[in-house]
Amino acid sequence: MRYSVDVSGSQGPFRVEAELLYQPIGYRWAQNLRTERTPETDRFVSYFESMAGASWTTLARSQAAVGAKPAGE
């Protein structure tokens, strides 16, 4: 995947950070269960919501300085 950010009119250098997160059960999928009004789905959705802040893990993290001048310039 590639992202582009228009930085015209801005001055660097810029610091770019990226994280690749993995969430075994996606938010949208869990929320779609709300329409299934059963004790099991209600219980699952409540569990999911109570753990939403910790329901993923970081698989990779990277950072870089972009547009920095080479040393000595």
mmJSON file of the N, C-alpha and C atoms, coordinates in Angstrom:
{"data_MODEL":{"atom_site":{
"group_PDB":["ATOM","ATOM","ATOM","ATOM","ATOM","ATOM","ATOM","ATOM","ATOM","ATOM","ATOM","ATOM","ATOM","ATOM","ATOM","ATOM","ATOM","ATOM","ATOM","ATOM","ATOM","ATOM","ATOM","ATOM","ATOM","ATOM","ATOM","ATOM","ATOM","ATOM","ATOM","ATOM","ATOM","ATOM","ATOM","ATOM","ATOM","ATOM","ATOM","ATOM","ATOM","ATOM","ATOM","ATOM","ATOM","ATOM","ATOM","ATOM","ATOM","ATOM","ATOM","ATOM","ATOM","ATOM","ATOM","ATOM","ATOM","ATOM","ATOM","ATOM","ATOM","ATOM","ATOM","ATOM","ATOM","ATOM","ATOM","ATOM","ATOM","ATOM","ATOM","ATOM","ATOM","ATOM","ATOM","ATOM","ATOM","ATOM","ATOM","ATOM","ATOM","ATOM","ATOM","ATOM","ATOM","ATOM","ATOM","ATOM","ATOM","ATOM","ATOM","ATOM","ATOM","ATOM","ATOM","ATOM","ATOM","ATOM","ATOM","ATOM","ATOM","ATOM","ATOM","ATOM","ATOM","ATOM","ATOM","ATOM","ATOM","ATOM","ATOM","ATOM","ATOM","ATOM","ATOM","ATOM","ATOM","ATOM","ATOM","ATOM","ATOM","ATOM","ATOM","ATOM","ATOM","ATOM","ATOM","ATOM","ATOM","ATOM","ATOM","ATOM","ATOM","ATOM","ATOM","ATOM","ATOM","ATOM","ATOM","ATOM","ATOM","ATOM","ATOM","ATOM","ATOM","ATOM","ATOM","ATOM","ATOM","ATOM","ATOM","ATOM","ATOM","ATOM","ATOM","ATOM","ATOM","ATOM","ATOM","ATOM","ATOM","ATOM","ATOM","ATOM","ATOM","ATOM","ATOM","ATOM","ATOM","ATOM","ATOM","ATOM","ATOM","ATOM","ATOM","ATOM","ATOM","ATOM","ATOM","ATOM","ATOM","ATOM","ATOM","ATOM","ATOM","ATOM","ATOM","ATOM","ATOM","ATOM","ATOM","ATOM","ATOM","ATOM","ATOM","ATOM","ATOM","ATOM","ATOM","ATOM","ATOM","ATOM","ATOM","ATOM","ATOM","ATOM","ATOM","ATOM","ATOM","ATOM","ATOM","ATOM","ATOM","ATOM","ATOM","ATOM","ATOM","ATOM","ATOM"],
"id":[1,2,3,4,5,6,7,8,9,10,11,12,13,14,15,16,17,18,19,20,21,22,23,24,25,26,27,28,29,30,31,32,33,34,35,36,37,38,39,40,41,42,43,44,45,46,47,48,49,50,51,52,53,54,55,56,57,58,59,60,61,62,63,64,65,66,67,68,69,70,71,72,73,74,75,76,77,78,79,80,81,82,83,84,85,86,87,88,89,90,91,92,93,94,95,96,97,98,99,100,101,102,103,104,105,106,107,108,109,110,111,112,113,114,115,116,117,118,119,120,121,122,123,124,125,126,127,128,129,130,131,132,133,134,135,136,137,138,139,140,141,142,143,144,145,146,147,148,149,150,151,152,153,154,155,156,157,158,159,160,161,162,163,164,165,166,167,168,169,170,171,172,173,174,175,176,177,178,179,180,181,182,183,184,185,186,187,188,189,190,191,192,193,194,195,196,197,198,199,200,201,202,203,204,205,206,207,208,209,210,211,212,213,214,215,216,217,218,219],
"type_symbol":["N","C","C","N","C","C","N","C","C","N","C","C","N","C","C","N","C","C","N","C","C","N","C","C","N","C","C","N","C","C","N","C","C","N","C","C","N","C","C","N","C","C","N","C","C","N","C","C","N","C","C","N","C","C","N","C","C","N","C","C","N","C","C","N","C","C","N","C","C","N","C","C","N","C","C","N","C","C","N","C","C","N","C","C","N","C","C","N","C","C","N","C","C","N","C","C","N","C","C","N","C","C","N","C","C","N","C","C","N","C","C","N","C","C","N","C","C","N","C","C","N","C","C","N","C","C","N","C","C","N","C","C","N","C","C","N","C","C","N","C","C","N","C","C","N","C","C","N","C","C","N","C","C","N","C","C","N","C","C","N","C","C","N","C","C","N","C","C","N","C","C","N","C","C","N","C","C","N","C","C","N","C","C","N","C","C","N","C","C","N","C","C","N","C","C","N","C","C","N","C","C","N","C","C","N","C","C","N","C","C","N","C","C","N","C","C","N","C","C"],
"label_atom_id":["N","CA","C","N","CA","C","N","CA","C","N","CA","C","N","CA","C","N","CA","C","N","CA","C","N","CA","C","N","CA","C","N","CA","C","N","CA","C","N","CA","C","N","CA","C","N","CA","C","N","CA","C","N","CA","C","N","CA","C","N","CA","C","N","CA","C","N","CA","C","N","CA","C","N","CA","C","N","CA","C","N","CA","C","N","CA","C","N","CA","C","N","CA","C","N","CA","C","N","CA","C","N","CA","C","N","CA","C","N","CA","C","N","CA","C","N","CA","C","N","CA","C","N","CA","C","N","CA","C","N","CA","C","N","CA","C","N","CA","C","N","CA","C","N","CA","C","N","CA","C","N","CA","C","N","CA","C","N","CA","C","N","CA","C","N","CA","C","N","CA","C","N","CA","C","N","CA","C","N","CA","C","N","CA","C","N","CA","C","N","CA","C","N","CA","C","N","CA","C","N","CA","C","N","CA","C","N","CA","C","N","CA","C","N","CA","C","N","CA","C","N","CA","C","N","CA","C","N","CA","C","N","CA","C","N","CA","C","N","CA","C","N","CA","C","N","CA","C","N","CA","C","N","CA","C"],
"label_alt_id":[null,null,null,null,null,null,null,null,null,null,null,null,null,null,null,null,null,null,null,null,null,null,null,null,null,null,null,null,null,null,null,null,null,null,null,null,null,null,null,null,null,null,null,null,null,null,null,null,null,null,null,null,null,null,null,null,null,null,null,null,null,null,null,null,null,null,null,null,null,null,null,null,null,null,null,null,null,null,null,null,null,null,null,null,null,null,null,null,null,null,null,null,null,null,null,null,null,null,null,null,null,null,null,null,null,null,null,null,null,null,null,null,null,null,null,null,null,null,null,null,null,null,null,null,null,null,null,null,null,null,null,null,null,null,null,null,null,null,null,null,null,null,null,null,null,null,null,null,null,null,null,null,null,null,null,null,null,null,null,null,null,null,null,null,null,null,null,null,null,null,null,null,null,null,null,null,null,null,null,null,null,null,null,null,null,null,null,null,null,null,null,null,null,null,null,null,null,null,null,null,null,null,null,null,null,null,null,null,null,null,null,null,null,null,null,null,null,null,null],
"label_comp_id":["MET","MET","MET","ARG","ARG","ARG","TYR","TYR","TYR","SER","SER","SER","VAL","VAL","VAL","ASP","ASP","ASP","VAL","VAL","VAL","SER","SER","SER","GLY","GLY","GLY","SER","SER","SER","GLN","GLN","GLN","GLY","GLY","GLY","PRO","PRO","PRO","PHE","PHE","PHE","ARG","ARG","ARG","VAL","VAL","VAL","GLU","GLU","GLU","ALA","ALA","ALA","GLU","GLU","GLU","LEU","LEU","LEU","LEU","LEU","LEU","TYR","TYR","TYR","GLN","GLN","GLN","PRO","PRO","PRO","ILE","ILE","ILE","GLY","GLY","GLY","TYR","TYR","TYR","ARG","ARG","ARG","TRP","TRP","TRP","ALA","ALA","ALA","GLN","GLN","GLN","ASN","ASN","ASN","LEU","LEU","LEU","ARG","ARG","ARG","THR","THR","THR","GLU","GLU","GLU","ARG","ARG","ARG","THR","THR","THR","PRO","PRO","PRO","GLU","GLU","GLU","THR","THR","THR","ASP","ASP","ASP","ARG","ARG","ARG","PHE","PHE","PHE","VAL","VAL","VAL","SER","SER","SER","TYR","TYR","TYR","PHE","PHE","PHE","GLU","GLU","GLU","SER","SER","SER","MET","MET","MET","ALA","ALA","ALA","GLY","GLY","GLY","ALA","ALA","ALA","SER","SER","SER","TRP","TRP","TRP","THR","THR","THR","THR","THR","THR","LEU","LEU","LEU","ALA","ALA","ALA","ARG","ARG","ARG","SER","SER","SER","GLN","GLN","GLN","ALA","ALA","ALA","ALA","ALA","ALA","VAL","VAL","VAL","GLY","GLY","GLY","ALA","ALA","ALA","LYS","LYS","LYS","PRO","PRO","PRO","ALA","ALA","ALA","GLY","GLY","GLY","GLU","GLU","GLU"],
"label_asym_id":["A","A","A","A","A","A","A","A","A","A","A","A","A","A","A","A","A","A","A","A","A","A","A","A","A","A","A","A","A","A","A","A","A","A","A","A","A","A","A","A","A","A","A","A","A","A","A","A","A","A","A","A","A","A","A","A","A","A","A","A","A","A","A","A","A","A","A","A","A","A","A","A","A","A","A","A","A","A","A","A","A","A","A","A","A","A","A","A","A","A","A","A","A","A","A","A","A","A","A","A","A","A","A","A","A","A","A","A","A","A","A","A","A","A","A","A","A","A","A","A","A","A","A","A","A","A","A","A","A","A","A","A","A","A","A","A","A","A","A","A","A","A","A","A","A","A","A","A","A","A","A","A","A","A","A","A","A","A","A","A","A","A","A","A","A","A","A","A","A","A","A","A","A","A","A","A","A","A","A","A","A","A","A","A","A","A","A","A","A","A","A","A","A","A","A","A","A","A","A","A","A","A","A","A","A","A","A","A","A","A","A","A","A","A","A","A","A","A","A"],
"label_entity_id":["1","1","1","1","1","1","1","1","1","1","1","1","1","1","1","1","1","1","1","1","1","1","1","1","1","1","1","1","1","1","1","1","1","1","1","1","1","1","1","1","1","1","1","1","1","1","1","1","1","1","1","1","1","1","1","1","1","1","1","1","1","1","1","1","1","1","1","1","1","1","1","1","1","1","1","1","1","1","1","1","1","1","1","1","1","1","1","1","1","1","1","1","1","1","1","1","1","1","1","1","1","1","1","1","1","1","1","1","1","1","1","1","1","1","1","1","1","1","1","1","1","1","1","1","1","1","1","1","1","1","1","1","1","1","1","1","1","1","1","1","1","1","1","1","1","1","1","1","1","1","1","1","1","1","1","1","1","1","1","1","1","1","1","1","1","1","1","1","1","1","1","1","1","1","1","1","1","1","1","1","1","1","1","1","1","1","1","1","1","1","1","1","1","1","1","1","1","1","1","1","1","1","1","1","1","1","1","1","1","1","1","1","1","1","1","1","1","1","1"],
"label_seq_id":[1,1,1,2,2,2,3,3,3,4,4,4,5,5,5,6,6,6,7,7,7,8,8,8,9,9,9,10,10,10,11,11,11,12,12,12,13,13,13,14,14,14,15,15,15,16,16,16,17,17,17,18,18,18,19,19,19,20,20,20,21,21,21,22,22,22,23,23,23,24,24,24,25,25,25,26,26,26,27,27,27,28,28,28,29,29,29,30,30,30,31,31,31,32,32,32,33,33,33,34,34,34,35,35,35,36,36,36,37,37,37,38,38,38,39,39,39,40,40,40,41,41,41,42,42,42,43,43,43,44,44,44,45,45,45,46,46,46,47,47,47,48,48,48,49,49,49,50,50,50,51,51,51,52,52,52,53,53,53,54,54,54,55,55,55,56,56,56,57,57,57,58,58,58,59,59,59,60,60,60,61,61,61,62,62,62,63,63,63,64,64,64,65,65,65,66,66,66,67,67,67,68,68,68,69,69,69,70,70,70,71,71,71,72,72,72,73,73,73],
"pdbx_PDB_ins_code":[null,null,null,null,null,null,null,null,null,null,null,null,null,null,null,null,null,null,null,null,null,null,null,null,null,null,null,null,null,null,null,null,null,null,null,null,null,null,null,null,null,null,null,null,null,null,null,null,null,null,null,null,null,null,null,null,null,null,null,null,null,null,null,null,null,null,null,null,null,null,null,null,null,null,null,null,null,null,null,null,null,null,null,null,null,null,null,null,null,null,null,null,null,null,null,null,null,null,null,null,null,null,null,null,null,null,null,null,null,null,null,null,null,null,null,null,null,null,null,null,null,null,null,null,null,null,null,null,null,null,null,null,null,null,null,null,null,null,null,null,null,null,null,null,null,null,null,null,null,null,null,null,null,null,null,null,null,null,null,null,null,null,null,null,null,null,null,null,null,null,null,null,null,null,null,null,null,null,null,null,null,null,null,null,null,null,null,null,null,null,null,null,null,null,null,null,null,null,null,null,null,null,null,null,null,null,null,null,null,null,null,null,null,null,null,null,null,null,null],
"Cartn_x":[0.853,0.0,0.897,0.481,1.249,0.342,0.848,0.124,0.893,0.175,0.784,0.195,1.056,0.62,1.157,0.28,0.687,1.294,2.573,3.261,3.73,3.19,3.571,3.172,4.053,3.79,4.226,4.789,5.281,6.781,7.443,8.88,9.187,10.158,10.615,11.771,12.396,12.162,10.899,10.387,9.193,9.547,8.822,8.988,7.757,7.982,6.905,6.948,5.812,5.701,4.555,4.741,3.689,3.645,2.442,2.244,1.323,1.606,0.74,0.09,-1.23,-1.971,-2.768,-2.922,-3.74,-4.846,-6.071,-7.231,-7.979,-7.975,-8.566,-10.061,-10.758,-12.19,-12.377,-12.778,-12.921,-14.101,-13.959,-15.002,-16.328,-16.283,-17.529,-18.227,-17.455,-18.041,-18.721,-18.044,-18.632,-19.892,-19.882,-21.053,-22.223,-21.941,-23.024,-23.801,-23.173,-23.864,-24.946,-24.903,-25.915,-27.334,-27.48,-28.822,-29.38,-28.504,-28.928,-29.212,-30.42,-30.774,-30.95,-29.835,-29.871,-28.979,-29.169,-28.303,-26.825,-26.541,-25.144,-24.496,-25.203,-24.612,-24.538,-25.549,-25.498,-24.295,-24.061,-22.93,-21.608,-21.509,-20.287,-19.995,-21.002,-20.801,-20.373,-20.952,-20.542,-19.098,-18.695,-17.293,-16.369,-16.75,-15.926,-15.756,-16.845,-16.768,-15.944,-16.018,-15.246,-13.75,-13.374,-11.962,-11.498,-12.33,-12.021,-10.683,-10.309,-9.054,-7.831,-8.001,-6.863,-7.091,-7.893,-8.266,-7.356,-6.207,-5.291,-3.871,-3.004,-1.588,-0.821,0.324,1.159,2.073,1.977,2.819,4.129,4.087,5.304,5.174,6.326,6.366,7.618,7.504,8.654,8.55,9.698,9.72,10.896,10.775,11.831,11.748,12.894,12.949,12.936,12.06,11.908,12.188,12.975,13.274,14.36,15.076,16.162,17.344,18.079,19.275,20.397,21.202,22.356,23.31,24.019,24.97,25.997,26.351,27.338,26.758,25.474,24.86,24.392],
"Cartn_y":[-1.166,0.0,1.226,2.247,3.47,4.65,5.558,6.77,7.97,8.985,10.238,11.371,12.278,13.438,14.677,15.602,16.842,17.765,18.031,18.909,20.193,20.449,21.688,22.87,23.839,24.994,24.772,23.618,23.315,23.088,23.297,23.076,21.841,21.073,19.897,20.272,19.34,17.909,17.454,16.334,15.755,14.436,14.104,12.808,11.97,10.798,9.904,8.659,8.321,7.114,6.279,4.966,4.058,2.833,2.328,1.102,0.181,-1.085,-2.098,-2.822,-2.663,-3.254,-4.453,-5.429,-6.602,-6.68,-6.777,-6.922,-8.166,-9.236,-10.5,-10.421,-9.561,-9.367,-7.889,-7.553,-6.163,-5.475,-4.182,-3.373,-3.498,-3.334,-3.372,-4.724,-5.814,-7.145,-7.292,-6.864,-6.978,-6.127,-4.927,-4.058,-4.601,-5.327,-5.928,-6.963,-7.518,-8.493,-7.842,-6.527,-5.827,-6.091,-6.298,-6.495,-7.877,-8.796,-10.145,-10.117,-9.878,-9.709,-11.062,-11.668,-12.908,-12.71,-13.477,-13.337,-13.54,-14.469,-14.752,-13.568,-13.018,-11.896,-10.642,-10.419,-9.274,-9.397,-10.587,-10.819,-10.614,-11.149,-10.983,-9.51,-8.757,-7.332,-6.589,-6.906,-6.23,-6.583,-7.836,-8.22,-7.452,-7.414,-6.732,-5.261,-4.599,-3.179,-2.928,-3.828,-3.622,-3.778,-4.5,-4.725,-3.98,-3.099,-2.453,-1.726,-1.129,-0.409,-1.299,-2.588,-3.51,-4.709,-4.525,-5.663,-5.846,-5.195,-5.352,-5.52,-5.905,-5.999,-5.324,-4.773,-4.124,-5.159,-5.322,-6.278,-5.651,-4.366,-3.692,-2.203,-1.573,-0.13,0.404,1.562,2.137,3.651,4.306,5.76,6.21,7.411,7.931,9.449,10.073,11.51,11.672,12.51,12.698,14.155,14.35,15.702,16.371,15.579,16.14,16.414,17.476,17.8,16.872,16.433,15.599,16.354,15.643,16.251,17.064,18.245,19.085,20.117,20.139,21.139,22.318],
"Cartn_z":[0.0,0.0,0.0,-0.696,-0.78,-0.45,0.363,0.71,0.194,-0.245,-0.676,0.143,0.551,1.32,0.627,0.298,-0.35,0.704,0.572,1.519,0.834,-0.364,-1.048,-0.163,-0.114,0.739,2.17,2.468,3.811,3.736,4.838,4.877,5.691,5.194,5.922,6.802,7.396,7.21,7.942,7.514,8.107,8.77,9.778,10.44,10.094,9.54,9.127,10.005,10.59,11.411,10.883,10.868,10.403,11.306,11.526,12.298,11.517,11.556,10.982,12.154,12.275,13.385,12.898,13.769,13.472,14.508,14.036,14.91,14.451,15.252,14.815,14.528,15.223,14.964,14.696,13.483,13.089,13.752,13.957,14.587,13.846,12.533,11.75,11.88,11.822,11.945,13.301,14.366,15.703,15.822,15.242,15.329,14.511,13.436,12.651,13.467,14.491,15.335,16.204,16.348,17.162,16.666,15.362,14.814,15.153,15.511,15.917,17.416,17.787,19.2,19.887,20.239,21.021,22.234,23.288,24.466,24.129,23.22,22.86,22.137,21.14,20.4,21.267,22.106,23.026,23.96,24.465,25.372,24.629,23.403,22.633,22.375,21.925,21.625,22.886,24.018,25.258,25.621,25.412,25.641,24.702,23.423,22.427,22.788,23.143,23.484,24.733,25.697,26.927,26.688,25.623,25.317,24.067,23.518,22.243,22.259,23.357,23.434,23.403,23.584,23.61,22.704,21.656,20.822,19.61,19.598,18.485,18.991,18.098,18.401,17.267,17.589,16.584,15.961,14.642,13.927,13.478,13.126,12.66,12.924,13.12,13.361,12.686,12.034,11.355,11.409,11.321,11.27,10.418,9.855,8.996,8.967,8.763,8.496,6.993,6.503,5.058,4.727,3.695,3.267,4.084,4.881,5.67,4.762,5.047,4.27,4.693,3.728,4.071,4.991,5.842,6.769,5.983,6.49,5.848,4.901,4.692,3.801,4.6],
"occupancy":[1.0,1.0,1.0,1.0,1.0,1.0,1.0,1.0,1.0,1.0,1.0,1.0,1.0,1.0,1.0,1.0,1.0,1.0,1.0,1.0,1.0,1.0,1.0,1.0,1.0,1.0,1.0,1.0,1.0,1.0,1.0,1.0,1.0,1.0,1.0,1.0,1.0,1.0,1.0,1.0,1.0,1.0,1.0,1.0,1.0,1.0,1.0,1.0,1.0,1.0,1.0,1.0,1.0,1.0,1.0,1.0,1.0,1.0,1.0,1.0,1.0,1.0,1.0,1.0,1.0,1.0,1.0,1.0,1.0,1.0,1.0,1.0,1.0,1.0,1.0,1.0,1.0,1.0,1.0,1.0,1.0,1.0,1.0,1.0,1.0,1.0,1.0,1.0,1.0,1.0,1.0,1.0,1.0,1.0,1.0,1.0,1.0,1.0,1.0,1.0,1.0,1.0,1.0,1.0,1.0,1.0,1.0,1.0,1.0,1.0,1.0,1.0,1.0,1.0,1.0,1.0,1.0,1.0,1.0,1.0,1.0,1.0,1.0,1.0,1.0,1.0,1.0,1.0,1.0,1.0,1.0,1.0,1.0,1.0,1.0,1.0,1.0,1.0,1.0,1.0,1.0,1.0,1.0,1.0,1.0,1.0,1.0,1.0,1.0,1.0,1.0,1.0,1.0,1.0,1.0,1.0,1.0,1.0,1.0,1.0,1.0,1.0,1.0,1.0,1.0,1.0,1.0,1.0,1.0,1.0,1.0,1.0,1.0,1.0,1.0,1.0,1.0,1.0,1.0,1.0,1.0,1.0,1.0,1.0,1.0,1.0,1.0,1.0,1.0,1.0,1.0,1.0,1.0,1.0,1.0,1.0,1.0,1.0,1.0,1.0,1.0,1.0,1.0,1.0,1.0,1.0,1.0,1.0,1.0,1.0,1.0,1.0,1.0,1.0,1.0,1.0,1.0,1.0,1.0],
"B_iso_or_equiv":[0.0,0.0,0.0,0.0,0.0,0.0,0.0,0.0,0.0,0.0,0.0,0.0,0.0,0.0,0.0,0.0,0.0,0.0,0.0,0.0,0.0,0.0,0.0,0.0,0.0,0.0,0.0,0.0,0.0,0.0,0.0,0.0,0.0,0.0,0.0,0.0,0.0,0.0,0.0,0.0,0.0,0.0,0.0,0.0,0.0,0.0,0.0,0.0,0.0,0.0,0.0,0.0,0.0,0.0,0.0,0.0,0.0,0.0,0.0,0.0,0.0,0.0,0.0,0.0,0.0,0.0,0.0,0.0,0.0,0.0,0.0,0.0,0.0,0.0,0.0,0.0,0.0,0.0,0.0,0.0,0.0,0.0,0.0,0.0,0.0,0.0,0.0,0.0,0.0,0.0,0.0,0.0,0.0,0.0,0.0,0.0,0.0,0.0,0.0,0.0,0.0,0.0,0.0,0.0,0.0,0.0,0.0,0.0,0.0,0.0,0.0,0.0,0.0,0.0,0.0,0.0,0.0,0.0,0.0,0.0,0.0,0.0,0.0,0.0,0.0,0.0,0.0,0.0,0.0,0.0,0.0,0.0,0.0,0.0,0.0,0.0,0.0,0.0,0.0,0.0,0.0,0.0,0.0,0.0,0.0,0.0,0.0,0.0,0.0,0.0,0.0,0.0,0.0,0.0,0.0,0.0,0.0,0.0,0.0,0.0,0.0,0.0,0.0,0.0,0.0,0.0,0.0,0.0,0.0,0.0,0.0,0.0,0.0,0.0,0.0,0.0,0.0,0.0,0.0,0.0,0.0,0.0,0.0,0.0,0.0,0.0,0.0,0.0,0.0,0.0,0.0,0.0,0.0,0.0,0.0,0.0,0.0,0.0,0.0,0.0,0.0,0.0,0.0,0.0,0.0,0.0,0.0,0.0,0.0,0.0,0.0,0.0,0.0,0.0,0.0,0.0,0.0,0.0,0.0],
"pdbx_formal_charge":[null,null,null,null,null,null,null,null,null,null,null,null,null,null,null,null,null,null,null,null,null,null,null,null,null,null,null,null,null,null,null,null,null,null,null,null,null,null,null,null,null,null,null,null,null,null,null,null,null,null,null,null,null,null,null,null,null,null,null,null,null,null,null,null,null,null,null,null,null,null,null,null,null,null,null,null,null,null,null,null,null,null,null,null,null,null,null,null,null,null,null,null,null,null,null,null,null,null,null,null,null,null,null,null,null,null,null,null,null,null,null,null,null,null,null,null,null,null,null,null,null,null,null,null,null,null,null,null,null,null,null,null,null,null,null,null,null,null,null,null,null,null,null,null,null,null,null,null,null,null,null,null,null,null,null,null,null,null,null,null,null,null,null,null,null,null,null,null,null,null,null,null,null,null,null,null,null,null,null,null,null,null,null,null,null,null,null,null,null,null,null,null,null,null,null,null,null,null,null,null,null,null,null,null,null,null,null,null,null,null,null,null,null,null,null,null,null,null,null],
"auth_seq_id":[1,1,1,2,2,2,3,3,3,4,4,4,5,5,5,6,6,6,7,7,7,8,8,8,9,9,9,10,10,10,11,11,11,12,12,12,13,13,13,14,14,14,15,15,15,16,16,16,17,17,17,18,18,18,19,19,19,20,20,20,21,21,21,22,22,22,23,23,23,24,24,24,25,25,25,26,26,26,27,27,27,28,28,28,29,29,29,30,30,30,31,31,31,32,32,32,33,33,33,34,34,34,35,35,35,36,36,36,37,37,37,38,38,38,39,39,39,40,40,40,41,41,41,42,42,42,43,43,43,44,44,44,45,45,45,46,46,46,47,47,47,48,48,48,49,49,49,50,50,50,51,51,51,52,52,52,53,53,53,54,54,54,55,55,55,56,56,56,57,57,57,58,58,58,59,59,59,60,60,60,61,61,61,62,62,62,63,63,63,64,64,64,65,65,65,66,66,66,67,67,67,68,68,68,69,69,69,70,70,70,71,71,71,72,72,72,73,73,73],
"auth_comp_id":["MET","MET","MET","ARG","ARG","ARG","TYR","TYR","TYR","SER","SER","SER","VAL","VAL","VAL","ASP","ASP","ASP","VAL","VAL","VAL","SER","SER","SER","GLY","GLY","GLY","SER","SER","SER","GLN","GLN","GLN","GLY","GLY","GLY","PRO","PRO","PRO","PHE","PHE","PHE","ARG","ARG","ARG","VAL","VAL","VAL","GLU","GLU","GLU","ALA","ALA","ALA","GLU","GLU","GLU","LEU","LEU","LEU","LEU","LEU","LEU","TYR","TYR","TYR","GLN","GLN","GLN","PRO","PRO","PRO","ILE","ILE","ILE","GLY","GLY","GLY","TYR","TYR","TYR","ARG","ARG","ARG","TRP","TRP","TRP","ALA","ALA","ALA","GLN","GLN","GLN","ASN","ASN","ASN","LEU","LEU","LEU","ARG","ARG","ARG","THR","THR","THR","GLU","GLU","GLU","ARG","ARG","ARG","THR","THR","THR","PRO","PRO","PRO","GLU","GLU","GLU","THR","THR","THR","ASP","ASP","ASP","ARG","ARG","ARG","PHE","PHE","PHE","VAL","VAL","VAL","SER","SER","SER","TYR","TYR","TYR","PHE","PHE","PHE","GLU","GLU","GLU","SER","SER","SER","MET","MET","MET","ALA","ALA","ALA","GLY","GLY","GLY","ALA","ALA","ALA","SER","SER","SER","TRP","TRP","TRP","THR","THR","THR","THR","THR","THR","LEU","LEU","LEU","ALA","ALA","ALA","ARG","ARG","ARG","SER","SER","SER","GLN","GLN","GLN","ALA","ALA","ALA","ALA","ALA","ALA","VAL","VAL","VAL","GLY","GLY","GLY","ALA","ALA","ALA","LYS","LYS","LYS","PRO","PRO","PRO","ALA","ALA","ALA","GLY","GLY","GLY","GLU","GLU","GLU"],
"auth_asym_id":["A","A","A","A","A","A","A","A","A","A","A","A","A","A","A","A","A","A","A","A","A","A","A","A","A","A","A","A","A","A","A","A","A","A","A","A","A","A","A","A","A","A","A","A","A","A","A","A","A","A","A","A","A","A","A","A","A","A","A","A","A","A","A","A","A","A","A","A","A","A","A","A","A","A","A","A","A","A","A","A","A","A","A","A","A","A","A","A","A","A","A","A","A","A","A","A","A","A","A","A","A","A","A","A","A","A","A","A","A","A","A","A","A","A","A","A","A","A","A","A","A","A","A","A","A","A","A","A","A","A","A","A","A","A","A","A","A","A","A","A","A","A","A","A","A","A","A","A","A","A","A","A","A","A","A","A","A","A","A","A","A","A","A","A","A","A","A","A","A","A","A","A","A","A","A","A","A","A","A","A","A","A","A","A","A","A","A","A","A","A","A","A","A","A","A","A","A","A","A","A","A","A","A","A","A","A","A","A","A","A","A","A","A","A","A","A","A","A","A"],
"auth_atom_id":["N","CA","C","N","CA","C","N","CA","C","N","CA","C","N","CA","C","N","CA","C","N","CA","C","N","CA","C","N","CA","C","N","CA","C","N","CA","C","N","CA","C","N","CA","C","N","CA","C","N","CA","C","N","CA","C","N","CA","C","N","CA","C","N","CA","C","N","CA","C","N","CA","C","N","CA","C","N","CA","C","N","CA","C","N","CA","C","N","CA","C","N","CA","C","N","CA","C","N","CA","C","N","CA","C","N","CA","C","N","CA","C","N","CA","C","N","CA","C","N","CA","C","N","CA","C","N","CA","C","N","CA","C","N","CA","C","N","CA","C","N","CA","C","N","CA","C","N","CA","C","N","CA","C","N","CA","C","N","CA","C","N","CA","C","N","CA","C","N","CA","C","N","CA","C","N","CA","C","N","CA","C","N","CA","C","N","CA","C","N","CA","C","N","CA","C","N","CA","C","N","CA","C","N","CA","C","N","CA","C","N","CA","C","N","CA","C","N","CA","C","N","CA","C","N","CA","C","N","CA","C","N","CA","C","N","CA","C","N","CA","C","N","CA","C","N","CA","C","N","CA","C","N","CA","C"],
"pdbx_PDB_model_num":[1,1,1,1,1,1,1,1,1,1,1,1,1,1,1,1,1,1,1,1,1,1,1,1,1,1,1,1,1,1,1,1,1,1,1,1,1,1,1,1,1,1,1,1,1,1,1,1,1,1,1,1,1,1,1,1,1,1,1,1,1,1,1,1,1,1,1,1,1,1,1,1,1,1,1,1,1,1,1,1,1,1,1,1,1,1,1,1,1,1,1,1,1,1,1,1,1,1,1,1,1,1,1,1,1,1,1,1,1,1,1,1,1,1,1,1,1,1,1,1,1,1,1,1,1,1,1,1,1,1,1,1,1,1,1,1,1,1,1,1,1,1,1,1,1,1,1,1,1,1,1,1,1,1,1,1,1,1,1,1,1,1,1,1,1,1,1,1,1,1,1,1,1,1,1,1,1,1,1,1,1,1,1,1,1,1,1,1,1,1,1,1,1,1,1,1,1,1,1,1,1,1,1,1,1,1,1,1,1,1,1,1,1,1,1,1,1,1,1]
}}}
